[in-house]
Amino acid sequence: MYESEVYIKTVQENLPREVWEKFSDTYRSIKSRSMLHWTEHCTECAMPSCFKTCDLYAPRIDGKCQRFVEGIERVKQPDEVNNAAQILKIQFKKWGVLATQGNNELYDCNEIEKKERRELKLSRVIHLVPPKFVKKKLIQKRYSQKKKKIISEQNSGTKTPDGFLLEIYNPTEEMIPLGLVIRNDDPKYSKMPFQYRIELIPGYNKEIIPFDEITKRAKIELPYRIDLTPEAINSETPLYFGTSEFVQLEDYKQTNQAAKKIKCIVWDLDNTIWSGTLVEDGIERLELKEGVEEILKEIEQKGIVNSIASKNNYDAAMAALKHFGIDDFFLYPKISWLPKSKSLKEIALDLNININTFLFIDDSEFERKEIEMTLPQVRLMDAVHYQTILGLKALQIPITNESKKRKAFYANEAKRKRVSDDYEGEYLDFLHTCNIELEIESLKKEHFERVYELTQRTNQMNFSGNRYTKDDISNIHNNNDLSAYILRCRDRFGEYGIIGFGIIKKSKNQLIDLMFSCRIQSKRVEHAFLTHILECYLKLGDFWVTYNHTEKNKFSAQVFNDFGFEIIQKEGSFRELKFGQDRDIHNDKIITVIESK
């Protein structure tokens, strides 16, 4: 939806036939979508005081500022095109922003189309009201009602979006950068919003931002806003917006496939961890399944996390786990009467890992089917086969000192999260208080096993996509033209261990590989490493970066935009970037860097 209560104008535009067809094809691929109310806004808004002080203020009928040349115009759909999506034409003035109150609740597309038609009818009635004062009050009331409805309906269902879909037609011959920001309304939780830069190439553009990337920054269970802001766009240049919603797609391959390696095993309790049903039998009649404790220990040694999703009374279930002496094996247990799919999603958010790295074990076919239908990317196992777990190929991960400590790493992260949520200041100020130290050390033989493990496990912050074998790592170590580094990290809450690996080709003054554990996301560690490397290598001339742009790493690669790297070459997924020797290096001085020999 959009501000039809303010702008009801429909325009005829001669968009290319193939563009209409792409809008149409995309709309047909949507299984369900959200219903956002897109409005006109300003990057420098301080209303209502700015209405009197800003030279750019141009009043709308409701008293707000008009930051689009003609407002929001609905494009008339050609008769020959079968497309139910609304196409909106917008020409952005200076500081213009397309914004909406956030809501990722999903609805059937037919249901939304009916609501949109009713909304347009109501808007036409408002526009026919003759007195301006009455019309203004009706518009203001309508906007307030919509915002409250969006917030009240948030998270009322169990569907999870695949991602945020954005499709835009750029009619010019120039690339137009567009910033996407998703930020919580409460300042306490808006310290570090989700930010993403989209390059709108000439013609039709379609971008799907995975939902799990957004939830790493924004607390989607709380009210939030979404802003779309083109950079340095001419007010004479229109952009045409198609679907701009959270969606579930008919075929979304990225999230519907299990990862090669398992990072978390989620256990049911009744007739899975123990024989018997807690509610019916009581603790005294339950029996721990044979070999369960030994399996949990072995899983933990591999650096794989154990958790729980059980329909039970929380206090009683935790008492039973303590009775058997196994309660310490489980991180972020979810014990309630909610659907287990919801429990698994919450565990994934708590651990900050992709849900496609989960294995779910349950004796109930109903519960396994519920996960299969709602989270097809999760591996499933009938509890009768629990003793075969350790033989799974996806669990064949080398045991290292790092993997043995991984449970402690996650437990420390839980402490960080609690302190961060309680912190009242800005997020970057909070990071300063954490006393983060990054230790950079040249690659040595004793690091080979951990680097091998890191390259096998890392996806989202892997800028090459390489999966090095142990022989590869040895060859890198012995190559005199390569400087290879391992990165350790610690803060006042505890150790992170070895969390990164980078390679620089000395003859070209070029970073050719860089990867980080997801444990350090949002902590500016990658920024600190790049600052240090630039300070060292810019003395030798311009510094270069090459990386393989993928769906998984494109959000982490925003770090290069933060530093202002220039894109020199782009061919397929390959990117070559340059940082000029004459440039100033940004250093936010949040992290103390220690260089070890």
C-alpha positions as CSV (number, residue, x, y, z in Angstrom):
1,M,0.0,0.0,0.0
2,Y,1.0,3.6,-0.2
3,E,-0.3,7.1,0.8
4,S,-3.4,6.9,-1.4
5,E,-5.2,9.1,1.2
6,V,-2.8,11.9,0.1
7,Y,-2.1,10.9,-3.5
8,I,-4.7,9.3,-5.7
9,K,-3.3,10.3,-9.1
10,T,-2.9,7.5,-11.7
11,V,-0.5,8.2,-14.6
12,Q,0.1,6.6,-18.0
13,E,3.8,5.7,-18.5
14,N,5.4,4.0,-21.6
15,L,7.5,1.5,-19.7
16,P,9.2,-1.1,-21.9
17,R,7.1,-4.3,-22.3
18,E,9.9,-6.5,-21.0
19,V,10.0,-4.4,-17.8
20,W,6.2,-4.9,-17.2
21,E,6.7,-8.7,-17.8
22,K,9.5,-8.8,-15.2
23,F,7.3,-7.0,-12.7
24,S,4.5,-9.5,-13.5
25,D,6.8,-12.6,-13.3
26,T,8.1,-11.5,-9.9
27,Y,4.6,-11.0,-8.6
28,R,3.5,-14.4,-9.7
29,S,6.5,-15.9,-7.8
30,I,5.2,-14.6,-4.5
31,K,3.5,-17.1,-2.2
32,S,2.6,-14.6,0.6
33,R,3.6,-11.0,1.4
34,S,3.4,-8.2,4.0
35,M,1.3,-5.1,3.6
36,L,3.4,-2.1,4.3
37,H,2.2,1.5,4.1
38,W,4.8,3.4,2.1
39,T,4.9,7.2,2.8
40,E,6.8,10.3,1.9
41,H,9.5,11.4,4.3
42,C,12.7,13.4,4.8
43,T,16.2,12.5,5.8
44,E,16.5,15.7,7.9
45,C,13.0,15.6,9.4
46,A,12.5,17.3,12.7
47,M,8.8,18.0,12.4
48,P,6.9,20.0,13.2
49,S,9.5,22.6,14.1
50,C,11.3,22.1,10.7
51,F,8.1,23.2,8.9
52,K,8.8,26.7,10.0
53,T,12.6,26.8,9.8
54,C,13.4,24.7,6.7
55,D,13.7,26.5,3.3
56,L,12.8,23.2,1.5
57,Y,9.4,22.8,3.3
58,A,6.6,22.4,0.8
59,P,3.2,21.8,2.5
60,R,1.0,18.9,1.5
61,I,-2.8,18.9,2.1
62,D,-2.2,17.3,5.6
63,G,0.4,19.8,6.6
64,K,3.4,17.5,6.2
65,C,6.3,18.2,3.9
66,Q,6.2,17.1,0.2
67,R,9.6,15.6,-0.6
68,F,8.5,14.0,-3.9
69,V,8.0,16.2,-7.0
70,E,4.5,14.9,-7.8
71,G,4.0,12.9,-4.7
72,I,3.4,9.1,-5.1
73,E,1.9,8.3,-8.5
74,R,0.2,5.0,-9.3
75,V,1.2,3.8,-12.8
76,K,-1.7,2.6,-15.0
77,Q,-1.1,-1.0,-16.0
78,P,-1.4,-1.9,-19.7
79,D,-4.3,-4.1,-20.6
80,E,-2.1,-6.7,-22.2
81,V,0.0,-7.2,-19.0
82,N,-1.3,-9.6,-16.4
83,N,0.2,-8.1,-13.3
84,A,-1.6,-7.4,-10.0
85,A,1.3,-5.5,-8.3
86,Q,1.0,-1.8,-7.9
87,I,3.8,0.2,-9.7
88,L,4.6,3.5,-8.1
89,K,6.3,6.4,-9.8
90,I,8.4,8.7,-7.6
91,Q,10.6,11.6,-8.3
92,F,12.7,12.4,-5.2
93,K,13.5,15.9,-4.2
94,K,16.5,16.8,-2.1
95,W,16.4,14.7,1.2
96,G,13.4,12.7,0.0
97,V,12.9,9.3,1.5
98,L,10.4,6.5,0.8
99,A,9.5,5.2,4.3
100,T,7.1,2.8,6.1
101,Q,6.4,1.5,9.5
102,G,7.8,-2.0,9.5
103,N,5.8,-5.2,9.7
104,N,6.9,-8.6,8.5
105,E,3.5,-10.3,9.1
106,L,2.6,-12.3,5.9
107,Y,-0.8,-12.6,4.1
108,D,-2.2,-14.3,1.1
109,C,-1.7,-12.1,-2.0
110,N,-5.4,-12.3,-3.0
111,E,-6.4,-11.1,0.5
112,I,-4.0,-8.2,0.2
113,E,-5.4,-7.2,-3.2
114,K,-8.9,-7.0,-1.8
115,K,-7.7,-4.8,1.1
116,E,-5.8,-2.6,-1.4
117,R,-9.0,-2.2,-3.5
118,R,-11.0,-1.3,-0.4
119,E,-8.3,1.2,0.6
120,L,-8.4,2.9,-2.8
121,K,-12.2,3.3,-2.6
122,L,-11.9,4.8,0.9
123,S,-9.2,7.2,-0.3
124,R,-11.4,8.4,-3.2
125,V,-14.1,9.2,-0.7
126,I,-11.6,11.2,1.4
127,H,-10.5,13.1,-1.7
128,L,-14.1,14.0,-2.6
129,V,-14.6,15.7,0.8
130,P,-14.9,19.5,-0.1
131,P,-13.7,21.4,3.1
132,K,-9.9,21.3,3.3
133,F,-9.9,21.3,7.1
134,V,-12.1,18.2,7.2
135,K,-10.0,16.5,4.6
136,K,-6.8,17.3,6.4
137,K,-8.2,15.8,9.7
138,L,-9.4,12.7,7.8
139,I,-6.0,12.1,6.3
140,Q,-4.2,12.5,9.6
141,K,-6.6,10.2,11.3
142,R,-6.3,7.6,8.5
143,Y,-2.5,7.7,8.7
144,S,-2.6,7.2,12.5
145,Q,-5.0,4.3,12.2
146,K,-2.8,2.5,9.6
147,K,0.4,2.9,11.7
148,K,-1.3,1.5,14.8
149,K,-2.8,-1.4,12.8
150,I,0.6,-2.3,11.4
151,I,2.2,-2.3,14.8
152,S,-0.7,-4.2,16.4
153,E,-0.7,-7.0,13.8
154,Q,3.1,-7.4,13.9
155,N,4.2,-11.0,14.5
156,S,0.7,-12.3,15.1
157,G,1.3,-15.4,12.9
158,T,4.0,-18.1,12.6
159,K,5.1,-17.5,9.0
160,T,8.6,-16.3,8.5
161,P,9.5,-14.3,5.4
162,D,12.3,-15.5,3.0
163,G,13.4,-11.9,2.8
164,F,12.6,-8.4,1.9
165,L,11.9,-8.1,-1.8
166,L,12.6,-4.8,-3.6
167,E,12.0,-4.3,-7.4
168,I,12.7,-1.0,-9.1
169,Y,12.9,0.2,-12.7
170,N,15.7,2.7,-13.3
171,P,14.9,4.4,-16.7
172,T,18.2,6.2,-16.9
173,E,21.5,5.1,-18.4
174,E,23.4,5.7,-15.1
175,M,23.7,3.5,-12.0
176,I,21.8,5.0,-9.0
177,P,22.9,4.0,-5.5
178,L,20.0,3.4,-3.1
179,G,20.3,3.1,0.7
180,L,18.1,0.7,2.7
181,V,17.9,1.2,6.4
182,I,15.8,-0.8,8.9
183,R,15.8,0.7,12.4
184,N,13.9,0.0,15.6
185,D,11.7,2.9,16.8
186,D,13.0,2.6,20.4
187,P,16.4,4.5,20.5
188,K,17.6,1.8,22.9
189,Y,17.5,-0.7,20.1
190,S,18.4,1.5,17.1
191,K,22.1,1.9,18.0
192,M,23.2,-0.2,15.0
193,P,20.5,-0.5,12.4
194,F,20.5,-2.8,9.4
195,Q,22.0,-0.9,6.5
196,Y,22.4,-2.0,2.9
197,R,23.5,-0.2,-0.3
198,I,21.8,-1.3,-3.5
199,E,23.2,-0.4,-7.0
200,L,20.3,0.3,-9.3
201,I,21.6,-0.5,-12.7
202,P,19.8,0.9,-15.8
203,G,16.7,-1.1,-16.4
204,Y,14.8,-3.5,-14.1
205,N,16.3,-4.3,-10.7
206,K,15.3,-7.0,-8.3
207,E,16.9,-7.5,-4.9
208,I,16.0,-10.0,-2.1
209,I,17.6,-9.3,1.3
210,P,17.4,-12.5,3.3
211,F,15.3,-12.1,6.5
212,D,18.0,-13.7,8.7
213,E,20.4,-10.9,7.6
214,I,17.9,-8.3,8.7
215,T,17.2,-9.9,12.1
216,K,20.9,-9.7,13.0
217,R,20.5,-6.0,13.4
218,A,16.8,-5.2,13.8
219,K,14.6,-6.6,16.6
220,I,11.6,-7.5,14.4
221,E,9.5,-8.4,17.4
222,L,9.5,-4.6,18.3
223,P,8.3,-1.7,16.3
224,Y,10.7,-0.6,13.5
225,R,10.8,1.5,10.4
226,I,12.1,1.0,6.8
227,D,13.7,3.8,4.8
228,L,14.7,3.8,1.1
229,T,16.9,6.7,0.1
230,P,18.5,7.2,-3.4
231,E,21.8,8.9,-3.3
232,A,22.4,12.2,-5.3
233,I,19.4,11.6,-7.6
234,N,18.2,14.4,-9.9
235,S,14.6,15.5,-9.1
236,E,13.8,15.1,-12.8
237,T,14.7,11.4,-12.7
238,P,11.7,9.1,-11.8
239,L,12.1,5.7,-10.2
240,Y,9.4,3.0,-10.6
241,F,8.8,0.8,-7.5
242,G,7.1,-2.6,-7.8
243,T,6.8,-5.0,-4.9
244,S,8.5,-3.6,-1.9
245,E,7.5,-6.0,0.8
246,F,8.5,-8.9,3.0
247,V,7.7,-12.1,1.1
248,Q,7.6,-15.8,1.0
249,L,8.4,-17.0,-2.5
250,E,7.3,-20.2,-4.3
251,D,10.9,-21.2,-4.9
252,Y,13.5,-19.6,-2.7
253,K,16.6,-21.8,-3.1
254,Q,18.9,-19.9,-0.8
255,T,17.1,-20.6,2.4
256,N,15.5,-24.0,1.5
257,Q,18.7,-26.0,1.4
258,A,20.5,-27.5,4.4
259,A,24.1,-26.4,4.8
260,K,26.9,-29.0,4.4
261,K,27.9,-28.8,8.1
262,I,25.7,-28.9,11.2
263,K,26.4,-26.2,13.8
264,C,23.4,-26.8,16.2
265,I,21.5,-29.8,17.2
266,V,18.1,-29.1,18.7
267,W,16.6,-31.9,20.9
268,D,13.1,-32.7,21.9
269,L,12.8,-34.0,25.5
270,D,9.9,-36.5,26.0
271,N,10.8,-39.9,24.5
272,T,13.8,-38.3,22.8
273,I,16.4,-37.3,25.5
274,W,14.6,-39.5,28.0
275,S,12.0,-42.3,27.9
276,G,8.6,-41.2,29.2
277,T,6.5,-38.1,29.3
278,L,7.3,-35.5,32.0
279,V,3.8,-34.2,32.4
280,E,2.3,-37.7,32.8
281,D,5.1,-39.6,34.5
282,G,6.9,-37.1,36.6
283,I,10.7,-36.9,37.0
284,E,10.9,-40.0,39.2
285,R,9.6,-42.3,36.4
286,L,11.7,-40.9,33.5
287,E,14.8,-42.7,32.3
288,L,17.6,-41.0,30.4
289,K,18.1,-42.6,27.0
290,E,21.1,-44.9,26.8
291,G,24.3,-43.1,25.7
292,V,22.7,-39.7,25.5
293,E,25.1,-38.0,27.9
294,E,28.2,-39.4,26.0
295,I,26.7,-38.2,22.7
296,L,26.1,-34.7,24.1
297,K,29.7,-34.6,25.3
298,E,31.1,-35.7,21.9
299,I,28.9,-33.1,20.1
300,E,30.2,-30.4,22.4
301,Q,33.8,-31.4,21.8
302,K,33.3,-30.9,18.1
303,G,32.2,-27.4,18.7
304,I,28.6,-28.1,17.8
305,V,25.9,-26.5,20.0
306,N,23.1,-28.5,21.7
307,S,19.8,-26.8,22.4
308,I,16.2,-27.8,23.2
309,A,12.8,-27.3,21.6
310,S,10.2,-29.0,23.8
311,K,6.5,-28.5,24.6
312,N,6.6,-28.7,28.3
313,N,6.5,-26.6,31.5
314,Y,9.8,-24.7,31.6
315,D,10.6,-25.0,35.3
316,A,9.6,-28.7,35.5
317,A,11.7,-29.6,32.3
318,M,14.8,-27.7,33.6
319,A,14.4,-29.5,37.0
320,A,14.4,-32.8,35.1
321,L,17.5,-31.9,33.1
322,K,19.3,-31.0,36.3
323,H,18.1,-34.3,37.9
324,F,19.9,-36.1,35.1
325,G,23.0,-33.8,35.3
326,I,22.8,-32.7,31.7
327,D,21.3,-29.2,31.9
328,D,24.7,-27.5,31.3
329,F,24.9,-29.1,27.8
330,F,22.1,-26.9,26.4
331,L,22.3,-23.3,25.3
332,Y,19.2,-21.2,24.8
333,P,16.7,-24.0,25.6
334,K,13.2,-23.1,24.3
335,I,10.6,-24.9,26.5
336,S,7.0,-23.7,26.0
337,W,3.8,-24.7,24.3
338,L,4.5,-22.6,21.2
339,P,5.1,-24.2,17.8
340,K,8.6,-25.7,17.6
341,S,9.3,-23.9,14.4
342,K,9.1,-20.7,16.4
343,S,11.5,-22.1,19.0
344,L,14.0,-23.0,16.3
345,K,13.8,-19.5,14.8
346,E,14.5,-18.0,18.2
347,I,17.5,-20.2,18.9
348,A,18.9,-19.3,15.5
349,L,18.6,-15.6,16.4
350,D,20.1,-16.1,19.8
351,L,23.1,-17.9,18.4
352,N,23.4,-15.7,15.3
353,I,23.8,-18.6,13.0
354,N,21.8,-19.6,9.9
355,I,18.9,-22.0,10.6
356,N,20.0,-24.2,7.7
357,T,22.9,-25.4,9.9
358,F,20.3,-27.0,12.3
359,L,19.5,-30.7,13.0
360,F,16.2,-31.2,14.8
361,I,15.6,-34.5,16.6
362,D,12.1,-35.5,17.8
363,D,10.1,-38.7,18.3
364,S,6.9,-37.1,17.0
365,E,6.2,-37.3,13.3
366,F,3.7,-34.4,13.7
367,E,6.5,-32.1,15.1
368,R,8.9,-33.2,12.4
369,K,6.3,-32.5,9.7
370,E,5.6,-29.0,11.2
371,I,9.3,-28.2,10.9
372,E,9.5,-29.7,7.4
373,M,6.6,-27.5,6.2
374,T,7.7,-24.3,7.8
375,L,11.5,-24.7,7.8
376,P,12.5,-27.0,5.0
377,Q,16.2,-26.0,5.3
378,V,16.4,-27.8,8.7
379,R,17.7,-31.4,8.8
380,L,15.4,-33.8,10.6
381,M,15.9,-37.0,12.5
382,D,13.4,-39.4,14.1
383,A,14.5,-39.9,17.8
384,V,14.7,-43.7,17.3
385,H,17.9,-43.1,15.4
386,Y,19.6,-40.8,17.9
387,Q,22.5,-43.2,18.4
388,T,23.5,-42.7,14.8
389,I,24.1,-38.9,15.1
390,L,27.8,-39.0,15.5
391,G,28.2,-40.9,12.3
392,L,26.5,-38.2,10.2
393,K,28.7,-36.8,7.4
394,A,27.6,-33.3,8.3
395,L,29.1,-33.8,11.8
396,Q,32.6,-34.8,10.7
397,I,34.3,-31.7,11.8
398,P,37.9,-31.8,13.2
399,I,38.2,-31.3,17.0
400,T,40.4,-28.4,17.8
401,N,41.1,-26.3,20.9
402,E,38.8,-23.7,19.4
403,S,35.9,-26.1,18.9
404,K,36.2,-27.3,22.5
405,K,35.7,-23.7,23.7
406,R,32.9,-22.9,21.3
407,K,30.2,-23.4,23.9
408,A,31.9,-21.0,26.2
409,F,32.2,-18.5,23.3
410,Y,28.4,-18.6,22.8
411,A,27.8,-18.3,26.6
412,N,30.0,-15.2,26.7
413,E,28.1,-13.8,23.7
414,A,24.9,-14.2,25.7
415,K,26.4,-12.0,28.5
416,R,27.4,-9.4,25.9
417,K,23.9,-9.4,24.5
418,R,22.3,-8.9,27.9
419,V,24.7,-6.0,28.7
420,S,24.2,-4.4,25.3
421,D,20.4,-4.5,25.6
422,D,20.6,-2.8,29.0
423,Y,23.1,-0.1,27.7
424,E,21.4,3.3,27.4
425,G,24.0,5.0,25.2
426,E,24.9,4.7,21.5
427,Y,26.0,1.3,20.3
428,L,29.5,2.4,19.2
429,D,29.9,3.9,22.7
430,F,29.0,0.5,24.1
431,L,31.6,-1.2,22.0
432,H,34.2,1.2,23.4
433,T,33.3,0.0,26.9
434,C,33.8,-3.7,25.9
435,N,37.6,-3.2,25.7
436,I,37.8,-5.3,22.5
437,E,41.3,-6.4,21.5
438,L,42.2,-7.8,18.1
439,E,45.5,-9.7,17.9
440,I,47.0,-10.2,14.4
441,E,49.6,-12.9,14.0
442,S,51.4,-14.4,11.0
443,L,50.2,-17.9,10.1
444,K,52.1,-20.7,11.7
445,K,51.9,-24.5,11.6
446,E,50.1,-24.7,14.9
447,H,47.3,-22.7,13.4
448,F,46.6,-25.0,10.4
449,E,43.9,-27.1,12.0
450,R,41.9,-24.1,13.2
451,V,42.3,-22.2,9.9
452,Y,41.1,-25.4,8.1
453,E,38.1,-25.5,10.3
454,L,37.4,-21.8,9.9
455,T,37.5,-22.1,6.1
456,Q,35.1,-25.0,6.1
457,R,32.5,-23.4,8.4
458,T,32.6,-19.7,7.3
459,N,30.0,-18.6,4.7
460,Q,28.6,-15.2,5.4
461,M,31.9,-13.5,6.1
462,N,34.0,-15.4,3.5
463,F,35.0,-12.9,0.8
464,S,36.4,-15.5,-1.6
465,G,34.2,-18.5,-1.0
466,N,37.3,-20.7,-0.8
467,R,37.3,-23.9,1.1
468,Y,41.0,-24.6,1.7
469,T,42.3,-28.1,2.3
470,K,45.1,-28.6,4.8
471,D,47.6,-29.0,2.0
472,D,46.3,-25.6,0.6
473,I,47.0,-24.0,3.9
474,S,50.5,-25.5,4.1
475,N,51.2,-24.2,0.5
476,I,50.0,-20.7,1.5
477,H,52.3,-20.8,4.5
478,N,55.3,-21.7,2.3
479,N,54.6,-19.2,-0.4
480,N,57.1,-16.2,0.0
481,D,54.8,-13.9,-2.0
482,L,52.0,-14.3,0.4
483,S,51.5,-12.8,3.8
484,A,48.9,-14.9,5.7
485,Y,47.4,-13.7,9.0
486,I,45.3,-15.3,11.7
487,L,43.2,-13.1,13.9
488,R,42.3,-13.6,17.6
489,C,39.9,-11.5,19.6
490,R,39.0,-10.9,23.2
491,D,36.9,-8.5,25.2
492,R,35.9,-7.9,28.9
493,F,33.4,-10.7,28.7
494,G,35.9,-13.4,27.5
495,E,37.8,-14.9,24.6
496,Y,36.6,-15.3,21.1
497,G,39.6,-17.4,20.0
498,I,40.8,-17.4,16.4
499,I,38.1,-15.7,14.5
500,G,39.7,-14.6,11.2
501,F,42.1,-15.4,8.4
502,G,43.5,-13.1,5.7
503,I,45.9,-13.4,2.8
504,I,47.8,-10.6,1.1
505,K,49.7,-11.0,-2.2
506,K,52.8,-8.9,-1.6
507,S,53.9,-8.4,-5.2
508,K,50.5,-6.8,-6.0
509,N,49.8,-5.1,-2.7
510,Q,46.5,-6.9,-2.8
511,L,44.2,-8.6,-0.3
512,I,43.2,-11.8,-2.0
513,D,41.3,-13.5,0.8
514,L,39.5,-12.6,4.0
515,M,37.2,-14.5,6.2
516,F,35.7,-14.1,9.7
517,S,33.7,-16.2,12.1
518,C,30.1,-14.9,12.5
519,R,30.9,-14.6,16.3
520,I,32.4,-11.1,15.7
521,Q,29.7,-9.7,13.4
522,S,28.5,-6.2,14.3
523,K,31.6,-5.6,16.5
524,R,33.7,-3.6,14.0
525,V,36.5,-6.2,14.0
526,E,36.6,-6.4,10.2
527,H,36.9,-2.6,10.2
528,A,39.8,-2.7,12.7
529,F,41.6,-5.2,10.6
530,L,41.2,-3.3,7.4
531,T,42.4,-0.1,9.1
532,H,45.5,-1.8,10.3
533,I,46.3,-3.4,6.9
534,L,45.8,-0.1,5.1
535,E,48.1,1.7,7.5
536,C,50.8,-1.0,6.9
537,Y,50.4,-1.5,3.1
538,L,49.5,1.9,1.8
539,K,53.2,2.9,2.3
540,L,53.9,0.6,-0.6
541,G,51.3,2.2,-3.0
542,D,47.6,1.9,-3.8
543,F,46.0,-1.1,-2.0
544,W,43.9,-3.6,-3.9
545,V,41.2,-6.0,-2.9
546,T,39.7,-8.9,-4.9
547,Y,36.7,-10.8,-3.7
548,N,33.9,-13.1,-5.0
549,H,30.5,-11.3,-4.5
550,T,27.9,-13.9,-3.4
551,E,24.4,-13.8,-1.9
552,K,25.9,-14.9,1.4
553,N,28.7,-12.5,1.8
554,K,27.3,-9.4,0.1
555,F,26.1,-7.9,3.4
556,S,29.5,-8.4,5.1
557,A,31.2,-6.8,2.0
558,Q,29.5,-3.5,2.9
559,V,32.6,-3.0,5.0
560,F,34.5,-2.0,1.8
561,N,31.8,0.7,1.1
562,D,32.3,2.0,4.7
563,F,36.0,2.6,3.8
564,G,35.2,4.1,0.4
565,F,37.0,1.5,-1.8
566,E,36.5,2.2,-5.5
567,I,35.1,-0.5,-7.7
568,I,37.7,-0.8,-10.5
569,Q,36.4,-4.0,-12.2
570,K,33.2,-6.0,-12.0
571,E,32.8,-9.1,-14.0
572,G,30.1,-11.6,-13.0
573,S,30.6,-12.2,-9.2
574,F,34.3,-11.0,-9.4
575,R,35.0,-7.6,-7.8
576,E,38.3,-5.7,-7.9
577,L,38.5,-2.7,-5.5
578,K,41.2,0.0,-5.0
579,F,42.0,2.3,-2.1
580,G,44.3,5.1,-3.3
581,Q,47.6,5.8,-1.5
582,D,46.6,9.5,-1.1
583,R,43.4,8.7,0.7
584,D,42.8,9.2,4.5
585,I,42.3,6.0,6.4
586,H,39.2,6.0,8.7
587,N,40.0,4.8,12.2
588,D,37.1,4.8,14.7
589,K,39.6,3.6,17.5
590,I,37.0,1.3,19.0
591,I,39.3,-1.7,18.9
592,T,42.8,-2.1,20.2
593,V,45.0,-3.8,17.6
594,I,48.0,-5.9,18.7
595,E,50.4,-7.2,16.2
596,S,52.2,-10.4,17.2
597,K,55.3,-11.9,15.5
